[in-house]
């Protein structure tokens, strides 16, 4: 319409004002980690250097193409090197935008790197600061992997998208790890490495979802009234590219924005997952912990990386944004325009005895294997928090308390976390 054309013209005019363009570039570098050089973006600068116990000093560089390079193709490459393990790490990907009307993409990816159990880079893709922090420090349950990925997704009709993907990856641990070929078979050979090939089918429905399309990027603004429902089924094939296991898993995720009147707005996330087969615990669900100083809304911030493993669970994560409900009424503080918030994370899960019996107490070399943590059936993991956002318009600080499993060795009962965000 003519009104929409006027809005587009106004946005283009604003984006080309020098001071607006400068601030846009600064915020993009801070939040996204890349610096735009025209046809390519260089970065992420947050990962240029890191230090951890396995790699020692790690250096990394990368680039990805922009809309000026191609309106249909996005290429991304990274190269890293660890001076202690003396190994190169690679990331190569290509994405073809087949349709922007019914958003359709075809993606290919190859990775060879070091990571640790309890890190789901797909879930954390929107938090580059947190991902960079996971490359630092003492790697608890680290492992090398090679990954091959092919995926296609399409918006079949407004609000409903379908995704199908194939993934093959290898597991080569750097920690004391062992599993038995059959549950409880202590006389059998203790195994350490494995390979996995799987196909996933993911359906996502978000009625009246709004998007911002920035060149080749598509950013969701969520839904205002309706929940976002995602159902994902994964099947693993043994024998495909030397894969070792057959398995099935089903995951349901529901997100809902809740208006709470004068108390502001709440965001509720429900997740449930079930793994149907007996598998080594790295193939089960390793809940996302956080051992960095940076807050992430998808992690359990006082849980260590890989601290808890389960083959069935459900979780609730709730964030309440109180906006100006209290601080706007406090003299002097109201001039700062700070906003209060509160958070709650709860998981109820467990691990079947057959999966516990697959865990070996020894490694293939006879060393004692690392201990595995799992939930007591019916006893939830809980943490609650409160915080302040909109500090200097961009910063946020959270104070988190852990309420359960406090008797575990080195359990963190309290933590302070920071992040940067643009929150309207």
N, C-alpha and C positions, 0 to 999 in steps of 0.2 A: 504494500500500500504506500501511498504518498507519505504518510506519517512515519512508517518504518524506514523509508528512504531518507527522510530528514534526520532521523535518529542516527542512522549509519553515517551520514555526512557529518553530523556533529561529533560523533566519536572519532572519525578519521581526523577531523580538524584538531580536536583536543590532543590526540596522540602525536601530532606533528609539532605541537608547541614545544620549543626547546626544553623548558624547565620540566614539563610533564614527561617528555621523552627521557630526560636524565633520571628523574625519580623512578620511572617505570623500569629502566635498566638496572638501577641500584636494587630495587626490591626483588626483581627477577633473579639477580645474582644471589641475593641473600637467601631467598626462599627456595629457589630451584637449583642453584649451584652451578649454573652455566653462564658463560659470557658470550654474547652474540657478536660475531665478526662478519655478519652478512649472510653468506651462503652456508656457513657452519657455525656451531656453537661449541666452545671449548670448555671442558670440565668433566665431572663436577669438581670444582676447586676444593671442596671439603675433603675429597679423597686423595689429594695430591700426595700426602705423606701420612703415614701412620706407623705405630710401633705395637707389636704384640709378641708374645712369648715364642711363637712358632716361626714367624717370618723375620723377626727382628725389625729392622727398618724396612718399611714397605713404601715404594713410590709408585704412583699411578698417574696416567694421563689418558685423555679420551676426547672424542668429539662426536657430534651428531649433526646431521644436515638439517636445514631449515626450509621454509616455504619458498625462499628465493632460489634454492638449489633445485627443488622439484615439488610440484603440487600433488604428486601421486606417490612418490617414494620417500621413505625416511630411513636413513642409514645411521647406524650407531656403532662405534668401536671404542674399546678400551684396552689398554695394556698395562700390566702391573708387574713388579718384580720385588721379591723378598731377598734381602741380603744374607739372612741366616739359612733359610731353606734352599736358597739358590735356585728358585723356580720362577718361571714366567707364568703369569695368569692372563687369560684372554676373555674378551667379550666381543662378540660380533652379532649384529642383528640387522634385519631388513624388514620393513613393513610396507605393504602396498595398500593404498587407500583405493578400494574398488568402487566405492560409492559414498558420496557425502550426503546425498538425499536420504537414503536408508543406510545409515552409517555402517559400512561393510569394510572390513580389513582382513588381510592375510599377513601373518607374521611368521618369521623364521628366526631362530636364535641358536647360537652355540656359545657355551660358557665352559671355562676350565679355571677353577679358582679354589680358594680355601674359605670355608665358612664354619659355623658351629651349629650344633643341634639347638633347636628352639628359635631359629631365625627364619621367618617366612618373608622373603624379599618381595613376593607378589603383594602380600597384605601391607607391607611397609613402603611400597613404591612412592606414596605421597609424602613421605617423611625423609628427605635426603639427609637431614642433619642427624637423625637417629641412625640411619643406615651407615653413615660414615663413622659414627661412634662405635659401632659393633666391630670395627676392624682394629680397635685398640685394646691393649691390656692382656690379661691372662685368659687365653682361650680355653674355656671349659667345654670339653667334648667337641673339639675341632675335627674337621675332616676335609679331605680333598675330594673334588668331584668333577666329572665331565658331564655336561648336560646338552642334549639335543632336543629342540622344541619346534613344533609346527602347530599353528593355531589359526582358526578362522572364526570371525564373529560377524553377525548381521542383525540389524534391527528389522525384524520381520514386519512389525507394524508399530505404530507410535506407542512407546512405553514398554514394548516387549522385545528383548534381544535374545539371540541364541548363539552359543559359543561351543565349538568342538575343538579339541586339541589332542595332540600326541606328544608324549614326553618320555625320553629315555635318559637315565642318569646312573652314575656309578657312585659307590660309597667306599672311601678309603680312609679309615679313621687314623687320627694322630694320638688318640687316647686309648687306654686299656679297655678294649671292647671284645666281647665274645658272645656267640649265640649257638644253640644246639640245633642240629638238623631236625630233630623231633622233640616235642616237649618232654622234659624230664629224662632224656636219653643221656645220662652222665657217662656212659661207656663209649659214646660216639665221638666223632671228631669235632672239636670246637672250631667254629668258623668265625671269620672276621670281616671279610669283604663281601659285597653283593652288588648286583645290578638290577635295575627295575625298569620295565616298560609299561606305560599305562595310557589309556584313552579316557578323556574326561568330557562329559556333556553337561553344559551349564545353561540353565534357563533363568532369565532375570526379568521381573515385571515391576515397573515403576510408573504407575499411572500419573499423567500430568507432570512428568519430570522435565525440568528446564535445563538447558545446556548453553554454555558459551563456547563458540567455536573460534579459536584463535589460530588462524592459518591452518596448519596441519594437526593441531591439537584440539581435542574436544573435552571440555571440563564440565562435569555435572554440578548443578546447583541444588540437586536433591528435589524432593517433592514437598509441597506445603501441607497437604492434607492426607495423602494416601501413603501406606507403608511401601517400602522397597523390599521385594521378596526374591531371594536367590536360592535356587535348588541345584546342587551339583552332585552328579554321580560319576564315580571313577572306577574303572576296571583295570586291574593289572594282569598282564599276560606272561606266563612263564615260557621260556624258549624263544621269545621274540628278541632278537639282538642279544642273545645269551642272558636274557632276564631270568631271575631265579624263582619268582613267586607268582601265583595266581591270587588275586584278592579283589574284594569289592568294598567300597565305602560310599556312604551317603551323607551329605551335609546340607542343612537348611539354615539360612540366615535371613532374619527379618529386621529391618531398621524402620523406626517410626519417629517422626518429629511430633512432639506433643506441646500444644499451647497450654500454659498454666496460668493465664490471666496476669494478675499483678506480680506473680512470682517469676515471670519470664517465660522461657522456653526450655523444654526438656528433649533430650535425644535418647531413645531406648534402642538397644541392639540385643536381639536374642539369637543365639547360635546353638544348634544341636548337631552332633555327628556320631555316626556309628560305623566301626570297622568290623566287618563280618568274619574275618579270618584270623588265623594264628600266624603272627609275623614277628620278625625282630623289631624291637621297640623303635628304631629310627624310622620305620614305616608306619608306626601308629601316630597318634596326635601328640605332638610336643607343643605344649601351650607357650604362647609368646611371653617370655619374661623381659626384664629390662634391667641391665646392670650399668646403664649410662646415666649421666645427670640430666638427660633430656626426656621430657614427657612425651608419651605417645598415647593416643586415645584407643588404639587397638591392642595394646599390650597390658599385661598385669605388672604394674610398675615396681612392686616389691618382691616379685618372683624372679629367681635367677634364671638365666638361659638354660632351658632343658631341665629345670628342676622337677617338673611334673609331667608324666606321660600317662595317657589313657587311651582305651579303645572304644569308649562310649562316654559321652558327657553332654551336658547342656550348660550354657552360660548366659548371664545377664550383665550387660554393661549399661550404666545410666549416667548421663551428664545433665545437670541442671544449670542453666545459665540464668542467674538472678538479675542480670542487667543492672539497672540502677535502683533496684528495690530498696536496698539498705544504704549503700554508700552515698546516694544522691541526697539523703536526708541528714548526713553528718556535715556540719559546717567545716569549711576549709577542704576536707576530703572530696566534697562534691565538685570542687574546681578541677581536681585531677582527672575526673571522668573514669575512674577505675570501676570495674564491674566484678562482682563476686560470682563464684560458681562452686558447684559441689559435684562429686563423682562417687560412683559405687561400682565395684566389680565383684561378681560372684560366679564360681564354677562348682558344679556338682558332677563328679565323674567317677570312673573306676577302671580297673583292668581285670579281665577274666583270668582265672587261674591258669588256663592253657598258655596264655601269653607270658605270664610270670614264669612258668616252667620252661619256657624257651630261652630265658636269660641264663647265660652261663656265669658262674662265679669266677671262672678263670678265662684267660685269653688263650689264643693258640700257642703262645710261648710259655704258658704256665704261670704268668703273672696274675695277680688278683685283679679282676675286672672292676670297672667303676660302678658304684652303686646307682641304682635306678630309683627315682622317686615316683610314687603313684598315690592317688587319693585313697583315703579310707572310705569304703562304700558308705554313702549317706552323709559324710562329713564334708561340708563345702569349704572351698578356699574363698576368703573374703578380704577385701580391702576397701577402705573409704577415704575420701579426700575432700579438700576444700582449697580454693585458690583465688587468685586475682588476675584478671586479664585486662587488656587495653592499657598496659603500662607503657607510657611514651608511644601510645597508639599501636604498638606492635608486639610487645613482650608479655609473657604470661608466666606465672610461678604457681606451682601446685605443692601442697603439703599432703602426703599420703600416709595412712596408718594401716598396718597389716593386722587383721583380727583373728586369724586362725593359723594352725600349724606353726605356732611360735616356738614349739619345743624342738624343731629341726635344727641341726647344727648350722651356725652362721645365718640363721633366719634374720632378715632385716625387718625390724618392727616399725621403722619410721624413715621417711625419705623426703627430700626437697628436690623438685624437678623444674626445669626451665624449658621454654620453647618460644619460638617466634611465629606469629600468625597474623593474618589480616582478617579480622572478625568484624563484620558489620553490626 
